[in-house]
Amino acid sequence: MDADSDVALDILITNVVCVFRTRCHLNLRKIALEGANVIYKRDVGKVLMKLRKPRITATIWSSGKIICTGATSLLCSSKLGFQVIFTDFKVVNVLAVCNMPFEIRLPEFTKNNRPHASYEPELHPAVCYRIKSLRATLQIFSTGSITVTGPNVKAVATAVEQIYPFVFESRKEIL
């Protein structure tokens, strides 16, 4: 197999963080009293609502601003069961995991990809690789597992496509 061949890599989205607003103010006390699986943090003026399906935590402010974390897709993050109109819906962060079909020699990879790659094995077992143009950060492990954080799903997928030839160069040969 060479680096130019098409390799099917599965990218598993593990967390989508999104922000949106309702077009009205929300009564946090009422949400806390009538809602299920909620924690009212009156001192900081917010309610945490934990949904089970999909498994999402929504942080809700009285202004109508809501931040959702834990969704595994854009669709899940936008279907929360609230009976309000959403506006300004925006994905702000996506976390995904991808496994390469080979192990990676991290010192060699880092040496070949400076200044984008940094590796400090005493502090963390992965190489940190940043792609500024995509605003994506990749944590590359010797096992071939890569954790990607980016501003949206497209940036995460593009980051994996861009990193593949570089990790392929530093793959461990099977004896």
KAQUI-V690485 format. One line per field, one symbol per residue. ss: DSSP state (@ for helix, = for strand, . for the rest). Layout:
ss=???
This chain:
ss=..........============.....@@@@@@@...====@@@.======....======...=======..@@@@@.......==============....=.@@@@@@@....==........=====....=====....======..@@@@@@@@@@@@@@@@@.=....
